[in-house]
Amino acid sequence: MLAPREIAVSTEWRPLADLAGLAAEWHALAQRAAEPNVFYEPAFALAAAPALAPDAGAVLVRGGEPHRLIGLFPCRIETRRYGLRLPLLTGWTHPYGPLGTPLVERDALRSAVAGFLDHVTDDPWLPKLLLLPYQVEDGPVSAAFAETIAQRGGRTATFGRHRRALLAPATERAGYLDAALGGKKRKELRRQRRRLDETGAVAFTLAREAADVAGALDDFFALEAQGWKGRAGTAAAQDTAVRQFMEVAVTGLAAQGQASVARLMRGDHAIAAGVLLTSGRGAWFWKVAHDEYVARASPGVQLTLDLTEAVVNDGAIDWCDSCAAAGHAMIDSIWRERRTLADHLIALEPGGNFALACRFESLRRGAINLGRRAREAFRSLVPRARCGTK
């Protein structure tokens, strides 16, 4: 049960594009959040919105003494998610932001969630059906929503529950990889590392300063564009708006000490690169790409091993989210802990279109999964190296 703490709050809906002036207050909230979410921090979200969701907004909740921002709930209104007019207020996620946990102050959790739900209920312009994607199932924010909605007589349905790889070593961090991989697998990976070194010694580097991060990020863009994503036309560098957003977001976070780019270097040539983002005591292994010309030696896996060691030895990081799909062939075999996430469809008012929305949501997801399996079957006919990519 949540502590029965209630404080008076004020709320408002604002377009995300209008929130740049609140960046300092917003960032301060992120530092007090019950659950960190780097994708909702101002350095990331303000860069992403113009490229990915210019119509996104947020409900801001203020309260307490001193009066301050205690909740920020980024959302979008989807009027035709199911092909007909059945509006939903959807938590803002996207292919570059795989977590939908809103920023809620840990010491005002119940009041902030209640204030958000009150605002949505009372605002005639906002839909009364909510879809909150990528929620951490056992987190305090999900618990606050579940309790508050139950107390109000609301209804909730869960979709898309899945477990994705998480690096969350116990107190004994030494030897994490040996314990996770086992002797036989560890031996094979060392053999692959020696193969990488045969044509020139490979070194692991971690760029942390904003200027260094910018250059290392260029290596990531180049590697990704040379690989299967480039051939598919989905590499970030092939979309000017997406590349610009990533550059602004990552260098902005790096300036705050919240982003770094890991690389495997052979001389001045990168053969693998990955982006690590942090918020609070959490981290996200956001992106990784590798040189497919050396794919047989698994450079993406080797980078992940070195980055894992760096994270395990970083006393400021408690856990690292893989950002990978459930069952990812590479990361699931290295990181043995799991984080359970799910999407929650919520009805704030009795009756209405909740049952209809649940039915349409099930049909929509079934169609998407069928299309995904068809694409994967087609792609399997075209050989390509995908070692360590996501």
Salt bridges, closest charged atoms under 4 A:
GLU6 OE2 - ARG110 NE 3.17
GLU12 OE2 - ARG14 NH1 3.56
GLU12 OE2 - ARG62 NH1 3.06
GLU25 OE1 - ARG62 NH2 3.41
GLU41 OE1 - HIS27 ND1 3.09
ASP55 OD1 - ARG76 NE 3.07
GLU78 OE2 - ARG81 NH1 3.12
GLU105 OE1 - ARG32 NE 2.98
GLU105 OE2 - ARG68 NH2 2.74
ASP118 OD1 - ARG152 NH1 2.73
ASP123 OD2 - HIS119 NE2 3.50
GLU137 OE1 - ARG161 NE 2.61
GLU137 OE2 - HIS344 NE2 3.72
GLU147 OE2 - ARG110 NH1 3.88
ASP178 OD1 - ARG186 NE 2.89
ASP178 OD1 - ARG190 NH2 3.72
GLU188 OE2 - ARG191 NH2 2.49
ASP218 OD1 - ARG243 NH2 3.00
ASP219 OD2 - ARG263 NH1 2.61
GLU224 OE2 - LYS229 NZ 3.65
GLU247 OE2 - ARG243 NE 2.95
ASP291 OD2 - HIS269 NE2 3.23
GLU292 OE1 - ARG231 NH1 3.25
ASP306 OD2 - ARG193 NH2 2.97
GLU309 OE2 - ARG186 NH2 3.66
ASP318 OD2 - ARG281 NE 2.83
ASP321 OD2 - ARG164 NH2 2.95
ASP321 OD2 - ARG339 NH1 3.69
ASP332 OD2 - ARG338 NH2 3.81
ASP343 OD2 - ARG365 NH2 2.72
GLU361 OE2 - ARG81 NH2 2.92
GLU361 OE2 - ARG365 NE 2.70
